[in-house]
Amino acid sequence: MSVPFKVDLNDKVAVVTGGGGVLCGGMARALAECGAKVAILDLRKENADKVAAEITAAGGEAMGVEANVLEYDSLREAEKVIKEAYGTCDILINGAGGNHPKGTTSKEYLFKEDLKEKVEGLTTFFDLDPAGVGFVFNLNFLGTLLPTQIFCRDMAGKDGGVVLNISSMNAFTPLTKIPAYSGAKAAISNFTAWLAVHMSKVNIRVNAIAPGFFLTDQNRALLTQEDGSLTPRGETIISQTPMGKFGEVEDLLGTLLWLVDNKASGFVNGTVIPVDGAFSAFSGV
């Protein structure tokens, strides 16, 4: 992987939550290629270590750190490890998040016959598990808020800090079947705007990227068949994406580097940037 252009991130410390995944792993590699020391946080340390090893092998500087973004003490311990190795954070990428089956309905629409009797394997809106919905909200919203509390305290005492959150197309127009995830990502977009205002006097910029549809470990089985062909849901998504394809990790990197570079985007604050192949611009006709 190579970045589309380089910005100067030498002497910067970047923290990437969810950095063991496909998209945020790519972001971590791009930050390192531009000179940042990158701490890759993931619940599964082996995934974080794998990305860190790839960065190190390519000549960059990175470390994998185990962290649970829903546990304050876990994040505090991760911060301690990072500060001892690299110093305080300059760039925070809040990439951890995801969905859960217990916050998902089986069908796109509710029909009257769905209410007549309980059908095994059918989850209607009325069957959604509050605990599952709560987990999705916590993972996405609190999983962004808590790392920001931990890593921005020192950042506020410096100058020119950057927070980049990960929103979603669901924040603009909710997708069918996933009300919890859609609502949680809408909260991320709102929180991004709120935090940008709140942090403006300590010169921390806060923005978000809203990816369109990218194949990741979490959604690959939902969007593609084992032979690589599209599932019905995958076909619907591609039909509503004017560019007619899924995004690649490299498609996010130009926006990422622009937003983390204070020289390039120093007056860009509180925005949510779609990177979606015109999905959010398409009315369907």
Phi, psi and omega in degrees: 000137176230148181280152181290333175200164181247142170244162184270103178248017177300141182071008176262145175250122180248135176245126183238109176278148186068022187288352177277354181275179185295305186288311183286335171297320176296321177296318179300317179297319181294318179298318180293322180297335179266008171106355181286150167274123191245124172260119184259110182262134177204149177296328177258102186298328180298327177290318178296317181296325180297314179294318179299320180295322178295320178294314180298319180296333179272003177100003179269184180236121183203158177216144175268137182225127176285132179201141173254115186289354177260003181236115183303314183295323178297317179292322178297320178293320177298318178300319180299316179299316183292317180297321180294326183273317190239337188106192185279159186286138173250327184229123177244120174255111179272085186259347182292140180170186178151180181247176177214140181304330182284355173251022189231136174273159181283327185242157176291326185231153174267132176243153183302324181294339178292341184265352186287319179207154181288126179249128181299131179088354180262123176245110176269177176303324183284349180261357183301135181280117180304325179294321178293318177297317179297322179298317181296316178298315181296315183300318184275312184277303178295328177292349171259318182296313185295312176301326179294319176299317184290309191271342181273348179298310176290325180299326181293337178273356179257210180216129174085033177288156182225131171242131177235114178267162178246108176267212184192162170302331179298336179288334178273307180223112185297135175282154176295153171079343186235065183295324182293313181294318179299314180295322181294320180288328173298323176296324178297317179297317179295318180295324178301313179295316180299313184293326178299318178292314184298323184267001188296329183280347175253016172060042170251120176271142181229120178224176179218150169256137175247092181294147168282228187254114179238141177282123179230176178296332183283325188247357186303317182290338179279333188252340181228152175276171180299330180275004178094349177287165184278144169284168176305321178292321177298320178296320178297317180297313181296324179293337180260003177253105186307328180283352169070031181201165170279155176285158173252155180308319182300336180292341180271342195287325178297316178294318177304307185293323176299315185286331181273349182266115183293335177286325184276325187223036186296343178248013177263116187207132177082019183259158171236114187259115175289137171232087201216011180062027179077014178305314184286346180267350189266127180276350182099352178226000000 
